[in-house]
Amino acid sequence: MSKKVLVSGGAGFIGSHIVDRLTKRTDLDSIVVVDNFWTGVRENLEHISDPRLHLVESDVETFATDMRFDEVIHLASPASPPWYMREPVRTIKANLMGALNCVDKLVPGGRISFASTSEVYGDPLITPQPESYRGQVDCTGPRSSYDESKRCTESLLFELRRTSDIDLRVVRLFNVYGPRTRPDDGRAVSNFLSQALTNGELTVYGDGLQSRSWGYVDDIVDALERYFWADSIAYPGPLNVGNDEEIPVIDIARYIVKLVPGARLAMCPPIPQDPTNRRPDLTLCRQILPGWHANINYEDGIARTLKWFADKVTKGARTDAPSPVRLADGGSAQEEVTNAQS
């Protein structure tokens, strides 16, 4: 039987990669993408010519339709501190009220898959972080609109699963990066790459020893595809998905400096409540998704992402732009993008 699927935030970084995978399914007769283009980009979907794809410009919390969906994949939320800290109310609405509206659009017994975050663990006191860890989130801190709305949405969905007839998948993602990230996204990898290709000065906050687990988007979407629809899985979550190799931020910056001649580090004061470490315990993930692991190391992933960024910056270059920055492999990118800070 043909199915209908709704993807909120489907023009975003991860969402557009998810839509790519959905178009390969033969059991779907409709793929509806809802995006308000707050952080999503139309260009991320322009390569898709599938007649089943329907793009609706709308906030997910107010999206209205008489159609009911067999599956909903709820991704609509900014994930970068500069974006969600500027508009905290909008962030909370996208996560929590968006989830409520998505559930209302399900057929009885339909499945909702929700992209939560490692930020629900706050600044963790244990590492790696298992799903059972209750975390250390400051509910009044500057990051709380994102952290707490993700946590509350998890709570909402699990309560709805307990009290009503929904099928649930909740995944907690750890530091995903790769092509289709906005140049002004503001998170570390995109920030460093944009800075390297423009003014050449990579801003490292604090001592740079805060560590993250960098997951290349292709690896992460492989896991999401299996967990959200491809594998026969009954486990509702939460499920950690990420790369469990922990790398300091400054190592990422130094590697990018090696790739872009002329780039250099600029050490800045630390960001308030920037987590000191982030690493997933993938014990449960390996049980639920046997055989899956993050194959692409950060050197390869960053090199691929740099090429994508360089191409985008070059295509968007102004006629009065400065001379191009030369890349280590002989490529170039115009200095055109102004960065958000993270």
Secondary structure, 3 states (H helix, E strand, C coil): CCEEEEEECCCCHHHHHHHHHHCCCCCEEEEEEEECCCCCCHHHHCCCCCCCEEEEECCCCCCCCCCCEEEEEECCCCCCHHHHHHCHHHHHHHHHHHHHHHHHCEEEEEEEEEEEEHHHHECCCCCCECCCCCCECCCCCCCHHHHHHHHHHHHHHHHHHHHCCCEEEEEEECCEECCCCCCCCCCHHHHHHHHHHCCCEEEEECCCCCEEECEEHHHHHHHHHHHHHHCCCCCCCCEEECCCCEEEHHHHHHHHHHHCCCCEEEEECCCCCCCCCCCECCHHHHHHCCCCCCCCCHHHHHHHHHHHHHHHHHHCCCCCCCCCEECCCCCEECCCCCCCCC
